[in-house]
Amino acid sequence: MSEQGVDSGSRSYDGAGDEWPSTPDGLVYQLDAVQALFGRIQQGEQVDLLESLLDCVDWAEMFGSTGSGFLQREQIDELKRYYRTLFEKIEPFYLAEQLSTELMTALMASGDMTFSDELKQLGRAYPDLWREIRTFFSRKEVATTMLMLAAHPDAR
């Protein structure tokens, strides 16, 4: 899920491409698809990071609207081709970092990873809070590493 909070259909498929996000962090992701990707990686599957990232994008949320209509399979394929070309030179680590960020968002949304009220308030510094922060980022780093290890060596 993008921090930019893009609303459904805010970038119509029929709209100009120059108004579309130009980096992976500007896209909206299907959190269930991100969790499923990590489930497959945990089972040992190797993946193409760019294709995996594109498979996790919520194309309907990004580009479908009542004004332009619901996206057809051909339109989604065209969007994937556009973004594949746009992102093909991006380093795999950046793609892995984006996907691991989306995983942590999914874990927070599902309640699998939570922050305490003290941490949310950032009122005082307790040693336990620092451990909580370290656990969160350690888990995120493990997810990034898993993505890097799961990437096909010949795929970007």
C-alpha positions in Angstrom: 0.0 0.0 0.0 1.5 3.3 -1.0 2.0 6.0 1.5 0.7 8.4 -1.0 -2.8 7.1 -0.4 -3.9 6.9 -4.0 -7.7 6.6 -4.3 -9.4 4.1 -6.5 -9.4 5.3 -10.1 -7.4 8.4 -9.4 -5.2 7.6 -12.4 -7.5 6.4 -15.1 -6.1 3.9 -17.6 -7.3 6.3 -20.3 -5.2 9.1 -18.7 -1.8 10.2 -19.8 1.1 8.1 -18.8 3.1 11.1 -17.5 0.6 11.4 -14.6 1.2 7.8 -13.6 3.7 6.8 -10.9 7.2 6.6 -12.1 8.7 4.5 -9.3 7.6 1.3 -7.5 6.8 3.2 -4.3 4.1 5.2 -6.1 2.0 2.0 -6.9 -0.7 0.4 -4.8 -0.1 -3.2 -3.9 -2.5 -6.1 -3.1 -1.4 -7.0 0.4 -2.7 -10.6 0.1 -0.6 -11.1 -3.0 2.5 -9.8 -1.2 1.9 -12.2 1.7 1.3 -15.1 -0.8 4.6 -14.2 -2.6 6.5 -14.4 0.7 4.8 -17.7 1.5 6.0 -19.2 -1.8 9.5 -17.8 -1.1 9.5 -19.4 2.3 8.8 -22.7 0.6 12.0 -22.3 -1.5 10.6 -20.8 -4.7 12.9 -18.6 -6.7 11.3 -15.5 -8.3 11.9 -12.8 -10.8 11.6 -9.7 -8.5 10.3 -7.4 -11.2 7.6 -9.8 -12.3 6.7 -10.6 -8.7 6.4 -6.9 -7.9 4.2 -6.3 -11.0 2.0 -9.4 -10.0 1.4 -7.8 -6.6 0.2 -4.4 -8.0 -3.4 -3.7 -7.6 -4.0 -2.5 -11.1 -7.8 -2.0 -10.7 -7.2 0.2 -7.6 -4.5 2.3 -9.5 -6.1 2.6 -12.9 -9.7 1.4 -12.9 -12.5 3.9 -12.4 -16.2 4.2 -13.0 -15.4 6.9 -15.6 -12.9 4.8 -17.6 -14.6 1.5 -16.7 -13.1 -1.7 -15.2 -9.8 -2.9 -16.6 -9.8 -5.7 -19.0 -7.1 -8.4 -19.0 -5.5 -6.8 -22.1 -5.3 -3.4 -20.4 -3.6 -4.9 -17.3 -1.2 -6.7 -19.6 -0.4 -3.4 -21.3 0.1 -1.7 -18.0 2.5 -4.5 -16.9 4.5 -4.1 -20.2 4.7 -0.3 -19.6 5.9 -0.7 -16.0 8.2 -3.6 -16.9 9.9 -1.4 -19.4 10.0 1.6 -17.0 11.4 -0.5 -14.1 13.7 -2.9 -15.9 16.9 -1.0 -15.0 16.0 -0.7 -11.3 18.4 -2.6 -9.1 17.0 -5.8 -7.6 17.7 -4.7 -4.1 15.4 -1.7 -4.5 12.6 -4.0 -5.8 13.2 -6.4 -2.8 13.1 -3.4 -0.4 9.8 -2.2 -1.9 8.3 -5.7 -1.6 9.6 -6.2 2.0 8.1 -2.8 2.9 4.8 -4.0 1.5 5.1 -7.2 3.5 5.5 -5.3 6.7 2.5 -3.2 5.8 0.5 -6.4 5.3 1.7 -7.9 8.6 0.7 -4.7 10.4 -2.7 -4.6 8.7 -3.4 -8.2 9.5 -2.2 -7.9 13.1 0.6 -10.3 12.7 3.0 -7.5 13.6 1.9 -4.8 16.0 3.3 -1.8 17.8 2.6 -1.1 21.4 0.7 2.1 22.5 4.0 3.3 24.1 5.8 3.1 20.8 2.9 4.7 18.9 2.9 7.6 21.3 6.7 7.9 21.3 6.3 9.4 24.7 9.2 7.9 26.6 12.2 5.8 25.9 12.0 2.3 27.4 14.5 -0.5 26.7 11.6 -2.8 25.7 10.5 -0.3 23.1 13.9 -0.4 21.5 13.7 -4.2 21.3 10.3 -3.9 19.7 11.8 -1.5 17.1 14.7 -3.8 16.5 12.4 -6.8 16.1 10.4 -5.0 13.4 13.4 -3.9 11.4 15.1 -7.2 11.8 12.1 -9.0 10.4 11.9 -6.5 7.5 15.6 -7.1 6.7 15.1 -10.9 6.8 12.2 -10.4 4.3 14.5 -8.3 2.0 17.2 -10.9 2.2 14.7 -13.7 1.4 13.7 -11.8 -1.7 17.3 -11.3 -2.8 18.1 -14.9 -2.3 14.9 -16.0 -4.1 15.6 -13.9 -7.2 16.7 -15.7 -10.3 20.3 -14.9 -10.9 19.6 -14.0 -14.6 16.6 -11.9 -13.9 16.6 -8.3 -12.7 
